[in-house]
Amino acid sequence: MSNLIADWRDRPTHRRVWALAAPMILSNISVPLVALVDSTVIGHLPHAHQLGAVAVGASLYTFLAWAMGFLRMGSTGFAAQASGRGDGAALRQILLQGLLLAMGLAILLGALGVPLSGVALHFMQPSAALDQLTREFFHTRLFGLPAALASYALVGWFLGTQNARAPLAILLSTNLVNIALNLWFVLGLEWGVVGAARASVIAEWTGALIGLFMTRKALRAYPGHIAWAALRLWQSWRPLLAVNRDIFIRSLALQSVFFLITVQGARLGDATVAANALLLNGLLLTAHALDGLAHAVEALCGHAIGARDRQALRRSLVVACGWSLLASLGFALLFLFAGHLFIQMQTNIQSVRDTAFIYLPYLAALPLIAVWSYLLDGLFIGATRAREMRNGMLLTMVLLLPFAWMLQGLGNHGLWITFLLFMLLRSLTLGTFAWYLHKNDGWFKG
């Protein structure tokens, strides 16, 4: 206990954590703000199926894009460790490999996205109006996929070098352009649901181009040259691809859970899928804010592991954990006492409001349960321990299945209870792997 108190009182660690976390929290919060603006703008159109189309279409797009989240996470861990070693050549190789992977995957997913969305909508069994608008929204969003995946690789790489200003510029520019164009296209030009999709596409390309422009200046701090010949060798790709493979499996499982919430909600009616979307916006707001601290854990812990500094690793974890717990408590109280205002702000459709109000207690409980998984993800990403992240997620899914089956008769209540259990089990499994690695000094091996 005395060591924990001493670590918490280390002011330089607090400054290092917040130097990274503050701009990342600011930029991260802009991500759910886009979803909030989408919901608020579309939610004040006359029909629930219009809001439902944005919810379902965005869920389909997010399932594809966020499943590629390994482009950010894999880049962060390797870049952090290369930064800790002062290896400029490795940093350049990691950046280029991430961007090349992003382009290749965007082409593949773009080709698969249209037929897969048709299959998904068939299983959802939405109303005819919801089905048509969802397809229009999703097909338009696919034009922004290459830029979105490139931004993942860029943000991850910048974070690994402990440069929080560049991700701030990328994410803020993307999301502010999205918000401005959303208001113009939907309300000004009256393009409706498709207007919201077009705004997102333009914004994603804006952010990616800004990120590419900023890499040149960032590399000046790390002298070195790209080993072009090494890019043709399998061995130079193997570590990154191995980590990305494991994070991909983990991310795919995670996104499946979020996607199934939308699928099950769609089966319960337009009002329910719309209400769940508004509530999940609250989760997104919480998760992205807390992820700012998790991103600091990724960069600082990866740097400490690269430098083999055990004390810096422990202090970074203690300080980030303390602030994350305080922040999650604040979000829980916010949703508990002001959740009705949060829902009312997003829509004036009374049936959607009434449905969302019923499930607000679940949203209030989520931050306190989910915060630990965010922090542990940051630790494992910084350590490039993707195999444990994959195994933890798969184990969580296996443990969750019997509960999900037993609770399905409770309708949307069962859906939200299952989601809370998922977040709890996710934290427990990751925590178990982290404890095992700590006991065996595994963070500094391999």
Secondary structure, 3 states (H helix, E strand, C coil): CHHHHHHHCCHHHHHHHHHHHHHHHHHHHHHHHHHHHHHHHHHCCCCHHHHHHHHHHHHHHHHHHHCCCHHHHHHHHHHHHHHHHCCHHHHHHHHHHHHHHHHHHHHHHHHHHHHHHHHHHHHHCCCHHHHHHHHHHHHHHHHHHHHHHHHHHHHHHHHHCCCCHHHHHHHHHHHHHHHHHHHHHHHHCCCHHHHHHHHHHHHHHHHHHHHHHHHHHHHCCCCCCCCHHHHHCHHHHHHHHHHHHHHHHHHHHHHHHHHHHHHHHHHCCHHHHHHHHHHHHHHHHHHHHHHHHHHHHHHHHHHHHHHCCHHHHHHHHHHHHHHHHHHHHHHHHHHHHHHHHHHHHHCCCHHHHHHHHHCHHHHHHHHHHHHHHHHHHHHHHHCCCHHHHHHHHHHHHHHHHHHHHHHHHHHHHHHHHHHHHHHHHHHHHHHHHHHHHHHCCHHHCC
